[in-house]
Amino acid sequence: MLKNNLYNLLLQLTVENRSLWRIKDEYLKDAEGDAEVLAFWQKMTADKEAHINELSTLVKSRM
């Protein structure tokens, strides 16, 4: 059984990946024509990618 700490990291990594997928697959397309909202989703994409990289590093170091 995984320790809670590792489980929490893996769970959050899953949540972040699903969220990033939705942003890229749906939200960016829906925001076309609205520069302010499009810029927000692009910034959110960069933030999510950074979080995913950090979480991945943490998970790898604990497995």
C-alpha positions as CSV (number, residue, x, y, z in Angstrom):
1,M,0.0,0.0,0.0
2,L,1.2,3.5,-0.8
3,K,1.9,6.0,1.9
4,N,-0.6,8.8,2.1
5,N,2.1,11.3,1.0
6,L,2.9,9.5,-2.2
7,Y,-0.8,8.7,-2.8
8,N,-1.7,12.4,-2.5
9,L,1.1,13.4,-4.9
10,L,-0.1,10.8,-7.5
11,L,-3.7,11.8,-7.1
12,Q,-2.9,15.5,-7.6
13,L,-0.8,14.6,-10.6
14,T,-3.8,12.9,-12.1
15,V,-6.0,15.9,-11.4
16,E,-3.6,18.3,-12.9
17,N,-3.1,16.2,-16.1
18,R,-6.9,15.9,-16.6
19,S,-7.3,19.6,-16.1
20,L,-4.5,20.4,-18.6
21,W,-6.1,18.1,-21.1
22,R,-9.5,19.8,-20.8
23,I,-7.9,23.3,-21.2
24,K,-6.0,22.2,-24.3
25,D,-8.8,20.1,-25.8
26,E,-11.8,22.4,-25.1
27,Y,-11.2,25.7,-23.3
28,L,-8.6,27.1,-25.7
29,K,-10.9,26.4,-28.7
30,D,-13.9,27.9,-26.9
31,A,-11.9,31.1,-26.1
32,E,-11.0,31.9,-29.7
33,G,-12.1,35.4,-30.4
34,D,-11.7,36.6,-26.8
35,A,-8.1,37.6,-26.4
36,E,-8.3,38.2,-22.6
37,V,-9.8,34.8,-21.9
38,L,-7.5,33.1,-24.4
39,A,-4.5,34.7,-22.6
40,F,-5.8,33.4,-19.3
41,W,-6.1,29.8,-20.5
42,Q,-2.6,30.0,-22.1
43,K,-1.2,31.2,-18.8
44,M,-3.1,28.5,-17.0
45,T,-1.6,25.9,-19.4
46,A,1.9,27.0,-18.6
47,D,1.1,26.9,-14.8
48,K,-0.4,23.4,-15.1
49,E,2.6,22.2,-17.1
50,A,5.0,23.5,-14.4
51,H,2.9,21.9,-11.6
52,I,2.9,18.6,-13.5
53,N,6.7,18.7,-13.9
54,E,7.2,19.4,-10.3
55,L,4.8,16.8,-9.1
56,S,6.4,14.2,-11.5
57,T,9.8,14.9,-10.0
58,L,8.4,14.5,-6.5
59,V,6.7,11.2,-7.3
60,K,9.8,9.8,-9.0
61,S,12.0,10.7,-6.1
62,R,9.6,8.9,-3.7
63,M,9.1,5.6,-5.6
